[in-house]
Amino acid sequence: MKQGFIVLISGPSGVGKGTIINSLLEDKSLNLKFSVSMTTRKPRPKEKHGKHYFFVTHEEFAANLARGNFLEHAMFVGNRYGTPRDYVEKLLKQGKNVLIEIEVEGARQLLNNVPPESVLSLYVTPPSVDELVRRLHHRGSEDETTIQKRAERFKEEIKYQNQYQYTIINDDLETCINEIKTLIKEKMNK
């Protein structure tokens, strides 16, 4: 059985990552499995251990960190989050392609912790900052201050797009999804 590879996707909030990822996961020909992160935060209602996150104590997280079991990790609002190496490697050995969605700093860590040939890295970007702001307004889930903060963060993040193998512009959703599917299939056939 051929070993799988990591499909790493990053991009600003509001660019359409959720919709893109759902479409990719529905396409069984891509052999994708979504990576489950480990976290120290408490589960929310309806969240299940092993499906949404691996929920662990701060001590368990620290033990995983000490033994080098994270491809990337971060602290956010007092809780720790990380991509468990053993979980991802198990899926890769089973021949699955593992889809990991993380922000730019986590992607930098991950790319330093895996062989370059074992990952397909993609940065999804809107056509412009103005378009991102328009989409965030249209989504209607954030106030103006938050939208402006997201736009400023995107201006900072875009500086790191060259750490990814491909920058995909989500100008048209179907075109964007098809472009990503093509890249995954090309890597599968190598």
Buried (B, 14 or more C-beta within 10 A) or exposed (E): EEEBBBBBBBBBBBBBBEEBBEBBEEEEEBBBBBBBBBBBBEEEEEEEEEEBBBBBEEEEBEEBBEEEBBBBBBEEEEEBBBBBBEBBBEBBEEEBBBBBBBBBEBBBBBBEBBEEEBBBBBBBBBEEBEBBBBBBEEEEEBEEEEBEEBBEBBEEBBEBBEBBBEBBBBEEEEEBBEBBBEBBEEBBEE
